[in-house]
Amino acid sequence: MAQSFDAEYFKNRLRTSWVGSEFICIKKIHSTNSFLKECPLTEFVHGMVVLAEQQTDGRGQYEKKWESAPYQNLTFTIGFKPPIGTRLALLTLGCAWAVAEALDIYTDKTVKIKWPNDLLVDGKKIGGLLTESKFCGSKPERVIIGIGLNIFQKKFSKNLAHKAVCLESISNKKISRELILRDCLFNVEKAYHQWHKHDLNLLKSINSRLVGYGEWVRLSVYRELQDEEYKFIGVSDQGELLMLNRQLDVNKFSYEQVRIITGKQRVSKTDQSISA
């Protein structure tokens, strides 16, 4: 039976210094990302977190609707005020790593990161991230990273039924949404500090979880499958994809419309029907 998120229980167990210290829990809202985008700047706090039990207009990547049953999952957004507006793709990946680390505690399976912002278990989606930002000139006014995690939801719409998985279905441990969020935020704070300091350990942590890392892969760019194969050698300090071609040249890709196609996927030339 679905239970309401216990905000007081969560706050009493939070282990961070600043991420989540300003915490807002809302029963129903259009979108946690939109809430923080529209939040007055005087009220916007670095590290603040907004969680919603139900989103009526939750969004995923490429303006896709994020599907989440009320009171069963975790849908939340973290707001940042970074000093610079560069390397934001790496910050997103750092948050993806942070969440994957938190989920790993509850399952024997490895939570992988699929470029640019999906979390997968055995090829099925367990979570996703959406980063948005507002700038004042070249300086970021705010960067918000929305995160959706499938925790207890076992039934999905027809088009997602074979593509999605929830944590409870792959875990034999007692699951608490409050403790999962606590661990996610603890790891996010660590990842943010590493990102801010250009700590190469963050790159190593991210690379170890990337789908296709160390493999020869194909690329789809703006839905066009490329002919050449590349060896996926990780991400750069800027958050760019690093690909080694057959001539041993390193190619960098920085835009989100690049998709990595591993040997386990069947594709068409226009990659409209990519499948596992």
C-alpha positions in Angstrom: 0.0 0.0 0.0 1.3 3.4 -1.0 2.4 5.6 2.0 3.0 9.3 2.1 6.6 10.5 2.3 7.6 11.1 5.9 9.4 14.5 5.6 10.1 14.6 9.3 11.7 11.2 9.4 13.8 12.1 6.3 15.0 15.4 7.8 16.1 13.7 11.1 18.3 11.3 9.1 19.7 13.7 6.5 23.5 13.5 6.6 24.5 16.4 4.3 26.0 19.8 5.1 23.9 21.8 2.6 22.2 19.7 0.0 18.6 19.3 1.2 18.9 21.5 4.2 16.2 23.6 2.5 13.6 20.8 1.8 10.1 21.3 0.4 7.7 18.3 0.2 4.5 18.9 -1.9 1.6 16.5 -2.4 0.7 17.4 -5.9 2.4 19.8 -8.4 2.7 20.3 -12.1 6.5 19.8 -12.1 9.3 20.1 -9.5 11.6 21.4 -12.1 9.1 24.1 -13.1 8.6 24.9 -9.4 12.3 25.7 -9.0 12.5 27.5 -12.3 9.7 29.8 -11.3 10.9 30.2 -7.7 11.8 33.9 -6.9 15.6 34.3 -6.8 15.4 35.7 -3.3 13.9 32.4 -2.1 16.1 30.1 -4.2 18.7 28.5 -2.0 21.8 26.6 -3.2 21.2 22.9 -2.6 17.5 23.2 -2.0 15.4 20.2 -2.8 11.7 20.0 -3.8 10.0 16.6 -3.7 6.5 15.9 -5.1 4.3 12.8 -4.4 2.5 13.5 -7.6 3.5 15.4 -10.7 0.8 16.3 -13.3 3.3 17.5 -15.9 6.5 15.7 -15.1 9.0 15.9 -17.9 11.9 13.8 -19.2 14.5 14.3 -21.8 13.4 15.7 -25.2 10.1 17.0 -23.7 8.9 13.5 -23.1 6.3 13.0 -20.3 7.8 11.4 -17.2 5.4 8.6 -16.0 5.2 8.1 -12.2 2.4 6.8 -10.0 1.5 8.9 -7.0 3.1 8.0 -3.6 5.1 5.1 -5.1 8.3 6.6 -6.4 10.8 9.5 -5.9 10.4 12.6 -8.0 12.5 15.5 -6.9 14.6 18.4 -8.1 17.8 19.8 -6.7 18.7 23.5 -7.2 22.2 24.8 -7.5 23.9 28.1 -7.8 27.3 27.1 -9.3 29.9 29.8 -9.8 30.4 29.0 -13.5 28.1 28.0 -16.3 30.4 25.5 -17.9 30.8 21.7 -17.4 27.1 21.3 -16.5 26.9 18.1 -18.5 29.5 16.6 -16.1 27.5 17.9 -13.1 24.4 16.0 -14.5 26.5 12.8 -14.9 27.9 13.3 -11.4 24.4 13.4 -10.0 23.5 10.3 -12.0 26.5 8.5 -10.5 25.4 9.7 -7.0 21.9 8.2 -7.4 23.2 5.0 -8.9 25.5 4.5 -5.9 22.5 5.0 -3.6 20.4 2.5 -5.4 23.2 -0.1 -5.6 22.8 -0.7 -1.8 19.4 -2.3 -2.4 20.2 -4.7 -5.2 22.9 -7.1 -6.3 22.6 -5.7 -9.8 24.6 -2.8 -11.1 22.8 0.5 -11.9 24.4 1.8 -15.1 24.3 5.3 -16.6 23.2 5.6 -20.2 24.3 8.8 -21.9 23.1 11.5 -21.4 20.9 11.0 -18.4 19.2 7.6 -18.0 19.7 5.1 -15.2 19.4 1.4 -16.3 19.4 -2.0 -14.7 19.8 -4.9 -17.1 18.9 -2.5 -19.9 15.6 -1.4 -18.3 15.1 2.2 -17.1 14.9 2.7 -13.4 15.4 6.4 -13.4 16.2 9.5 -15.3 17.5 13.1 -14.9 16.6 16.4 -16.5 18.9 19.4 -16.2 17.7 23.0 -16.9 19.3 26.3 -16.2 18.7 30.0 -16.2 21.5 32.5 -17.0 22.1 36.1 -16.3 24.6 37.0 -19.1 27.3 34.3 -18.9 26.7 33.5 -15.2 24.2 30.9 -14.2 21.4 32.3 -12.1 20.3 28.7 -11.2 20.9 25.2 -12.4 18.2 22.7 -11.5 18.5 18.9 -11.9 15.3 16.9 -11.8 15.4 13.2 -10.8 12.8 10.6 -11.2 13.3 7.1 -9.7 11.0 4.0 -10.0 10.8 2.7 -6.4 7.6 0.7 -5.9 5.7 1.2 -9.2 5.4 -2.2 -11.0 2.7 -1.3 -13.6 3.6 1.1 -16.4 1.8 2.1 -19.6 1.9 -0.2 -22.6 4.8 1.5 -24.3 6.9 1.4 -21.1 6.0 -2.0 -19.7 9.0 -3.8 -21.3 11.4 -0.9 -20.9 11.0 0.1 -17.2 11.8 -1.6 -13.9 11.3 -0.6 -10.3 13.7 -1.0 -7.4 11.4 -3.2 -5.3 11.2 -5.8 -8.1 15.0 -6.3 -8.1 15.6 -6.1 -4.4 15.2 -8.4 -1.5 15.8 -5.7 1.1 13.4 -3.5 3.0 13.0 -0.2 1.0 12.5 3.2 2.4 11.9 6.1 0.1 13.1 8.5 2.9 16.4 6.7 3.3 17.0 6.3 -0.4 16.6 10.1 -0.8 18.9 10.7 2.1 21.6 8.6 0.5 21.1 10.2 -2.9 21.6 13.6 -1.5 24.6 12.6 0.5 26.2 11.3 -2.7 25.1 14.3 -4.7 26.9 16.6 -2.2 30.1 14.6 -2.6 29.8 14.6 -6.4 29.2 18.4 -6.5 32.4 19.0 -4.4 34.4 16.8 -6.8 32.9 18.5 -9.8 33.7 22.0 -8.3 37.3 20.9 -7.6 37.9 19.2 -11.0 38.6 16.0 -9.1 39.4 13.3 -11.6 38.0 10.7 -9.3 34.6 11.9 -10.3 35.4 11.0 -14.0 36.6 7.6 -12.9 33.4 6.9 -11.0 31.2 8.1 -13.8 33.1 6.2 -16.5 32.9 2.9 -14.6 29.1 3.0 -14.8 28.6 4.3 -18.3 26.8 1.9 -20.7 29.2 0.9 -23.5 32.4 2.2 -21.7 35.5 0.5 -23.1 33.5 -1.1 -26.0 33.3 -0.5 -29.7 30.0 1.2 -30.3 28.0 3.0 -33.0 26.6 6.5 -32.6 23.3 8.1 -33.6 23.4 11.8 -34.1 20.1 13.6 -34.4 18.5 10.2 -35.1 20.9 9.4 -37.9 23.0 6.3 -37.4 26.6 6.9 -38.2 28.6 4.4 -40.3 31.8 4.5 -38.3 32.4 2.5 -35.2 34.1 4.1 -32.2 35.6 2.9 -29.0 33.9 4.6 -26.1 36.7 5.8 -23.8 34.6 7.8 -21.3 33.8 11.4 -20.7 36.1 14.5 -20.4 36.3 17.0 -17.6 33.9 19.1 -19.6 31.3 16.2 -19.8 32.0 15.5 -23.4 31.9 12.0 -24.9 35.3 10.8 -25.8 35.3 8.3 -28.8 38.4 6.7 -30.3 38.0 5.9 -34.0 39.7 3.2 -36.0 42.5 5.6 -37.0 43.2 6.1 -33.3 42.0 9.8 -33.3 40.0 10.9 -30.3 36.6 12.5 -31.3 34.7 14.6 -28.8 30.9 14.9 -28.8 29.3 17.5 -26.5 25.6 17.7 -27.6 22.8 15.7 -26.0 21.4 14.5 -29.4 24.1 11.8 -29.5 23.0 8.3 -28.6 25.3 5.4 -28.0 24.4 2.1 -29.7 26.0 -0.9 -28.1 26.4 -4.3 -29.7 23.4 -5.5 -27.8 21.0 -3.2 -29.6 19.3 -3.6 -33.0 19.0 -0.4 -35.0 17.6 1.0 -38.2 19.5 3.6 -40.3 17.3 6.3 -38.8 17.4 4.6 -35.4 13.6 5.1 -35.0 13.3 1.5 -33.7 16.2 1.0 -31.4 15.6 -2.0 -29.2 17.5 -4.1 -26.7 
